[in-house]
Amino acid sequence: MESRPLSNGERALRHTLKKKLLGWMQSARIKDLAPHIFATVPRSHLMISVVDALQGYRWTRSLNPNHIAPHLQEFLNLRDVTADISCVLFGGRELLPGHDLAWDSKAPLKCKLFIWLACRERCWTADRLVKRSMVHPAACPLCDQMPKNINHLLLGCVFSREVWYNLFRHWGKKNWMPNADSSLPEWWSSISSDGRMKKDLATVITLVCWKLWKHRNGVVFDKKSPSLARVKAEMAEV
């Protein structure tokens, strides 16, 4: 696929940022760019990474408020440079809700990879197959009621909702039930938990979603009938 030609404005912006980045790299050290400021920063604050320092201008929190003119000039220069570097490094980066949830569990790696794809709606459900003119089920294989996407399959389908209801009823957490139109990352992020409970919850959600996906595959490819009893039995083995 050919890339889109850059407009004159985009070329100018990229050229300017490239020059700024090269200038930063050639200067090499902050102590050379801002010696007065560098001298006032506590040594313990010099150990954070560049990525951490640039996020939200964290590096500015180490500065002394009682700066004189040279410090202020260096501060303004540094802020301009780091703003441009942040644009080069992180421009266009967009984090999805729950982008980190997939990895905060004790589930097997294959399950984590699946849930990461599910959060990004990259699983091969009917909605994606349709866009590529590929053979696809006319309706959800588990409930036979609605066109299927990954959020419906894992959260909105009446079959899946019965699985979640039984689980959360057993835990005494019925208020954690997803809505029929919930998206996986937004629903998951809305559940309040911390510490060990957060990791255990992430593990359970990942494994339940994985079992539902595997059950769906059995229905689609092996011509099995949907069975809540079979899903419960498989979950009990985990």
C-alpha positions in Angstrom: 0.0 0.0 0.0 1.4 3.4 -1.0 1.8 6.0 1.7 0.0 9.3 1.5 2.1 12.2 0.1 2.9 14.8 2.8 1.6 18.3 2.3 4.0 21.2 2.3 2.9 22.1 5.8 3.6 18.5 7.0 7.0 18.4 5.3 7.9 21.7 7.0 6.8 20.5 10.4 8.6 17.2 10.1 11.8 19.0 8.9 11.6 21.4 11.8 11.1 18.6 14.3 13.9 16.5 12.8 16.3 19.5 13.1 15.2 20.0 16.8 15.7 16.3 17.5 19.1 16.2 15.9 20.1 19.3 17.9 19.0 17.6 21.1 20.9 14.4 20.2 24.1 16.4 19.4 23.9 18.4 22.6 23.8 15.0 24.3 23.4 16.0 27.9 20.9 18.2 29.8 23.8 19.5 31.9 25.2 21.0 28.7 21.8 22.5 27.7 20.9 23.8 31.1 23.9 23.8 33.5 22.3 26.1 36.1 19.1 24.0 36.4 21.1 20.8 36.3 23.1 21.9 39.3 20.0 22.5 41.4 18.3 19.1 40.8 18.7 16.6 43.6 20.9 13.6 42.5 18.1 11.1 43.3 15.9 12.8 40.7 18.4 12.3 37.9 17.7 8.5 37.8 14.3 8.6 36.1 14.1 7.5 32.5 13.6 9.8 29.5 10.1 8.4 28.9 9.1 9.0 32.5 10.6 12.4 32.5 8.7 13.5 29.4 5.3 12.2 30.4 3.3 15.1 31.8 6.6 17.2 32.1 7.5 15.2 35.2 11.0 16.6 35.0 9.8 20.0 36.0 8.7 18.8 39.4 12.4 18.5 40.4 13.1 22.2 39.9 13.6 24.8 42.6 11.0 27.5 42.5 13.5 30.2 43.6 15.2 30.4 40.2 16.9 33.5 38.9 16.9 34.8 35.3 19.5 32.3 33.9 17.5 29.4 35.4 14.3 30.7 33.9 15.7 31.1 30.5 17.1 27.6 30.6 13.8 26.3 31.8 11.9 27.8 28.9 14.4 26.5 26.4 14.2 23.0 27.9 10.4 23.0 27.9 10.4 24.0 24.2 12.9 21.2 23.3 11.1 18.5 25.3 7.8 19.5 23.9 9.1 18.9 20.4 10.8 15.6 21.4 7.6 14.4 23.0 5.8 15.2 19.7 8.4 13.2 17.8 8.3 10.2 20.2 4.6 10.2 21.2 2.8 12.2 18.5 -0.3 10.3 17.3 0.0 7.7 20.1 -3.5 6.9 21.3 -4.1 4.6 24.3 -7.3 2.6 24.4 -9.2 2.4 27.7 -7.9 -0.7 29.5 -4.9 -0.9 27.3 -2.8 -2.4 30.1 -5.5 -4.8 31.5 -4.6 -7.7 29.3 -1.1 -8.1 30.9 -2.1 -7.7 34.6 -3.1 -11.3 35.1 -1.7 -14.8 35.9 -3.4 -16.3 32.8 -1.3 -18.2 30.2 0.3 -16.0 27.5 -2.0 -17.2 24.8 -5.0 -16.0 26.8 -3.3 -12.6 27.4 -2.7 -12.2 23.7 -6.3 -13.1 23.0 -7.7 -10.6 25.5 -5.3 -7.9 24.2 -6.7 -8.4 20.7 -10.3 -8.5 22.0 -9.8 -5.1 23.8 -8.6 -3.8 20.4 -11.5 -5.5 18.6 -9.1 -7.4 16.4 -10.6 -10.9 16.7 -12.0 -12.6 13.6 -15.7 -12.2 14.4 -18.4 -11.7 11.8 -18.1 -7.9 11.8 -14.5 -8.1 10.6 -15.1 -10.9 8.2 -17.9 -8.9 6.5 -15.6 -6.0 5.9 -13.3 -8.4 4.0 -16.1 -10.1 2.1 -15.3 -13.4 3.8 -17.7 -16.2 4.8 -19.2 -15.5 8.2 -22.1 -16.6 10.5 -25.3 -14.7 9.8 -25.8 -14.3 13.6 -24.1 -14.9 16.9 -23.3 -18.7 17.1 -24.1 -18.7 20.8 -27.4 -16.9 20.9 -28.4 -16.8 17.2 -30.0 -13.4 17.8 -27.7 -10.6 16.7 -24.9 -9.9 14.2 -21.7 -10.8 16.0 -18.8 -8.6 17.2 -16.3 -9.4 19.9 -18.0 -7.2 22.5 -21.4 -8.9 21.9 -19.8 -12.3 22.0 -18.0 -11.9 25.3 -20.4 -9.5 27.1 -23.7 -8.8 25.4 -24.8 -12.3 24.2 -27.5 -13.8 26.4 -25.4 -17.0 26.6 -22.3 -15.1 27.8 -24.3 -12.9 30.2 -25.6 -16.1 31.9 -22.0 -17.2 32.4 -21.0 -13.8 33.9 -24.2 -13.7 36.0 -23.5 -17.1 37.6 -19.9 -16.1 38.3 -20.7 -12.7 39.9 -23.7 -14.0 41.8 -21.3 -16.6 43.4 -18.9 -13.8 44.3 -21.7 -11.5 45.6 -20.8 -8.9 43.0 -23.9 -8.7 40.8 -23.1 -4.9 40.3 -20.1 -6.0 38.2 -22.4 -7.4 35.5 -21.6 -5.8 32.1 -24.4 -4.1 30.2 -25.6 -5.7 27.0 -23.9 -2.9 24.9 -20.7 -2.7 27.0 -17.3 -2.7 25.4 -14.7 -5.0 27.0 -12.0 -2.4 28.0 -14.5 0.2 29.3 -16.5 -2.3 31.4 -13.3 -3.9 32.7 -11.8 -0.5 33.7 -15.1 0.4 35.5 -14.7 -2.5 38.0 -13.0 -1.1 41.1 -10.3 -3.4 42.6 -6.7 -3.1 43.8 -3.8 -5.1 45.0 -4.0 -8.9 44.8 -7.8 -8.7 44.0 -7.0 -6.7 40.9 -4.6 -9.4 39.6 -7.0 -12.2 40.5 -9.9 -10.4 38.8 -7.8 -9.8 35.7 -7.0 -13.5 35.6 -10.6 -14.6 36.0 -11.9 -12.2 33.3 -9.2 -13.2 30.9 -9.9 -16.9 31.4 -13.7 -16.6 31.2 -13.3 -14.6 27.9 -10.9 -17.2 26.6 -13.3 -20.1 27.5 -16.2 -18.2 25.7 -14.0 -17.7 22.7 -13.0 -21.4 22.6 -16.6 -22.4 23.1 -17.6 -20.2 20.1 -14.9 -21.8 18.0 -16.3 -25.3 18.9 -19.7 -24.2 17.7 -18.5 -22.6 14.5 -15.8 -25.1 13.4 -16.7 -28.4 15.1 -20.5 -28.0 14.8 -21.1 -28.4 18.5 -24.2 -27.0 20.2 -23.9 -24.2 22.7 -23.9 -25.6 26.2 -23.8 -23.6 29.4 -23.1 -26.8 31.4 -20.0 -27.5 29.3 -18.7 -24.0 29.8 -19.2 -24.2 33.5 -17.4 -27.6 33.6 -14.5 -26.2 31.6 -14.3 -23.2 33.9 -14.2 -25.4 37.0 -11.1 -27.1 35.6 -9.2 -23.9 35.4 
